[in-house]
Amino acid sequence: MAPEAVLVNDPKVEHHFIDVGHGIRYHYQLAKPQEHPAVTVLLLHGWPDLAHGWRFQVPYLLTLGCQVVIPDMLGYGQTTAPDSPAQYSLKNMSNHLAQLIRAVGGSASSPLVVGAHDWGAFLAWRLVMYHPELVRAVFCFCVPFTPPQSSVLPLEDFVKENPAFAYQLQNAGSEAEALVGRSPAHLRGFLNAMFGGVTVDGMPGFDPYVGLIPERLLEVQRSPLVTPEVLEHYVSEYSRNSLHGPMNWYRTRSINGEDEIPLAKVTSRFQFQVPAMLIMAGQDPALTPDLADGQEIFFAKGLKKGVVPEASHWILIHCPEECNRYIGEFINELLKRD
């Protein structure tokens, strides 16, 4: 039986907004424990998800005495969706999150824990690099740390070296965005396909080596991982601003590369100075567990590693009990150190 999950519009969760400048406003959820929080945990979702993607983790973190903060990331849900890809650089978004952290009580004297999945994990590693004073510890699912590079590798060349990420070319272009925007039925098909739904013949609507498969999108059946209520919530939220914002994250490879050239020059032997955990999904076709091999060299305070063998990329909702167990062990070990 799956652990407790927060519901859509659950009364245990407060909804807030914060302006971070340049016309950008973030929507975030806030869940508070009954007693004074032992620690605040900031949870970052990936693509194509929402804050609700952490629905199985929030109640569990509350039982640990944690205050939980979950934003809709830039371009998603009720958060502003700028048109320009330049707004979605990891450096810009790290600065946005630094403002959110300070707004919920995080500071150099009271840093918080960051947890993340997918694109949120890629951002989390950068957040810790750009604002180390605000982060007490970090745990990520599915995405290992990639150090900044001294030169820019275009997306096309990256995909040639890593064909399991060919879907990123489709996302960075206009094809996928236009396809999903054709109708509400196409949007539902997209979401079901992304969360593991298949056609009646068992064929996927998404393949990481290809991307979305247009002729299957309207034939994809309901995802086994998402209830009808949750799916309708996602359809409603994605209908606000289309997929342009979420797809902009895939249009930033060169932007991020240019941003990080100076960072690479001063961090050639970089090591995180906070406790960290990295959990991989055994059935993720693109972000395979072997990508975590050798990660220990980047962590001065140690790296707790794990694999959930049966988990798909959607590890947080596919195997929530295992994820919560890892998170609980990590948080409890952290609190014992203090």
VENDA-V822645 format. One record per residue. N is the residue number from 1. SS is DSSP state (H for helix, E for strand, C for the rest). Layout:
n=N ss=SS
n=N ss=SS
//
This chain:
n=1 ss=C
n=2 ss=C
n=3 ss=C
n=4 ss=C
n=5 ss=C
n=6 ss=C
n=7 ss=C
n=8 ss=C
n=9 ss=C
n=10 ss=C
n=11 ss=C
n=12 ss=C
n=13 ss=C
n=14 ss=E
n=15 ss=E
n=16 ss=E
n=17 ss=E
n=18 ss=E
n=19 ss=E
n=20 ss=E
n=21 ss=E
n=22 ss=C
n=23 ss=C
n=24 ss=E
n=25 ss=E
n=26 ss=E
n=27 ss=E
n=28 ss=E
n=29 ss=E
n=30 ss=E
n=31 ss=E
n=32 ss=C
n=33 ss=C
n=34 ss=C
n=35 ss=C
n=36 ss=C
n=37 ss=C
n=38 ss=C
n=39 ss=E
n=40 ss=E
n=41 ss=E
n=42 ss=E
n=43 ss=E
n=44 ss=E
n=45 ss=C
n=46 ss=C
n=47 ss=C
n=48 ss=C
n=49 ss=C
n=50 ss=C
n=51 ss=H
n=52 ss=H
n=53 ss=H
n=54 ss=H
n=55 ss=H
n=56 ss=H
n=57 ss=H
n=58 ss=H
n=59 ss=H
n=60 ss=H
n=61 ss=H
n=62 ss=H
n=63 ss=H
n=64 ss=C
n=65 ss=C
n=66 ss=E
n=67 ss=E
n=68 ss=E
n=69 ss=E
n=70 ss=E
n=71 ss=E
n=72 ss=C
n=73 ss=C
n=74 ss=C
n=75 ss=C
n=76 ss=C
n=77 ss=C
n=78 ss=C
n=79 ss=C
n=80 ss=C
n=81 ss=C
n=82 ss=C
n=83 ss=C
n=84 ss=C
n=85 ss=H
n=86 ss=H
n=87 ss=H
n=88 ss=H
n=89 ss=C
n=90 ss=H
n=91 ss=H
n=92 ss=H
n=93 ss=H
n=94 ss=H
n=95 ss=H
n=96 ss=H
n=97 ss=H
n=98 ss=H
n=99 ss=H
n=100 ss=H
n=101 ss=H
n=102 ss=H
n=103 ss=H
n=104 ss=C
n=105 ss=C
n=106 ss=C
n=107 ss=C
n=108 ss=C
n=109 ss=C
n=110 ss=C
n=111 ss=C
n=112 ss=E
n=113 ss=E
n=114 ss=E
n=115 ss=E
n=116 ss=E
n=117 ss=E
n=118 ss=C
n=119 ss=H
n=120 ss=H
n=121 ss=H
n=122 ss=H
n=123 ss=H
n=124 ss=H
n=125 ss=H
n=126 ss=H
n=127 ss=H
n=128 ss=H
n=129 ss=H
n=130 ss=H
n=131 ss=C
n=132 ss=H
n=133 ss=H
n=134 ss=H
n=135 ss=E
n=136 ss=E
n=137 ss=E
n=138 ss=E
n=139 ss=E
n=140 ss=E
n=141 ss=E
n=142 ss=C
n=143 ss=C
n=144 ss=C
n=145 ss=C
n=146 ss=C
n=147 ss=C
n=148 ss=C
n=149 ss=C
n=150 ss=C
n=151 ss=C
n=152 ss=C
n=153 ss=C
n=154 ss=C
n=155 ss=H
n=156 ss=H
n=157 ss=H
n=158 ss=H
n=159 ss=H
n=160 ss=H
n=161 ss=H
n=162 ss=C
n=163 ss=H
n=164 ss=H
n=165 ss=H
n=166 ss=C
n=167 ss=H
n=168 ss=H
n=169 ss=H
n=170 ss=H
n=171 ss=H
n=172 ss=H
n=173 ss=C
n=174 ss=C
n=175 ss=H
n=176 ss=H
n=177 ss=H
n=178 ss=H
n=179 ss=H
n=180 ss=H
n=181 ss=C
n=182 ss=C
n=183 ss=C
n=184 ss=H
n=185 ss=H
n=186 ss=H
n=187 ss=H
n=188 ss=H
n=189 ss=H
n=190 ss=H
n=191 ss=H
n=192 ss=H
n=193 ss=H
n=194 ss=H
n=195 ss=C
n=196 ss=C
n=197 ss=C
n=198 ss=E
n=199 ss=C
n=200 ss=C
n=201 ss=C
n=202 ss=C
n=203 ss=C
n=204 ss=E
n=205 ss=C
n=206 ss=E
n=207 ss=E
n=208 ss=C
n=209 ss=C
n=210 ss=C
n=211 ss=E
n=212 ss=E
n=213 ss=C
n=214 ss=H
n=215 ss=H
n=216 ss=H
n=217 ss=H
n=218 ss=H
n=219 ss=H
n=220 ss=C
n=221 ss=C
n=222 ss=C
n=223 ss=C
n=224 ss=C
n=225 ss=C
n=226 ss=C
n=227 ss=C
n=228 ss=H
n=229 ss=H
n=230 ss=H
n=231 ss=H
n=232 ss=H
n=233 ss=H
n=234 ss=H
n=235 ss=H
n=236 ss=H
n=237 ss=H
n=238 ss=H
n=239 ss=H
n=240 ss=H
n=241 ss=H
n=242 ss=C
n=243 ss=C
n=244 ss=H
n=245 ss=H
n=246 ss=H
n=247 ss=H
n=248 ss=H
n=249 ss=H
n=250 ss=H
n=251 ss=H
n=252 ss=C
n=253 ss=H
n=254 ss=H
n=255 ss=H
n=256 ss=H
n=257 ss=H
n=258 ss=H
n=259 ss=H
n=260 ss=H
n=261 ss=H
n=262 ss=H
n=263 ss=H
n=264 ss=H
n=265 ss=H
n=266 ss=H
n=267 ss=C
n=268 ss=C
n=269 ss=C
n=270 ss=C
n=271 ss=C
n=272 ss=E
n=273 ss=C
n=274 ss=C
n=275 ss=E
n=276 ss=E
n=277 ss=E
n=278 ss=E
n=279 ss=E
n=280 ss=E
n=281 ss=E
n=282 ss=C
n=283 ss=C
n=284 ss=C
n=285 ss=C
n=286 ss=C
n=287 ss=C
n=288 ss=C
n=289 ss=H
n=290 ss=H
n=291 ss=H
n=292 ss=H
n=293 ss=C
n=294 ss=C
n=295 ss=H
n=296 ss=H
n=297 ss=H
n=298 ss=H
n=299 ss=E
n=300 ss=C
n=301 ss=C
n=302 ss=C
n=303 ss=E
n=304 ss=E
n=305 ss=E
n=306 ss=E
n=307 ss=E
n=308 ss=E
n=309 ss=C
n=310 ss=C
n=311 ss=C
n=312 ss=C
n=313 ss=C
n=314 ss=C
n=315 ss=H
n=316 ss=H
n=317 ss=H
n=318 ss=H
n=319 ss=C
n=320 ss=H
n=321 ss=H
n=322 ss=H
n=323 ss=H
n=324 ss=H
n=325 ss=H
n=326 ss=H
n=327 ss=H
n=328 ss=H
n=329 ss=H
n=330 ss=H
n=331 ss=H
n=332 ss=H
n=333 ss=H
n=334 ss=H
n=335 ss=H
n=336 ss=H
n=337 ss=H
n=338 ss=C
//
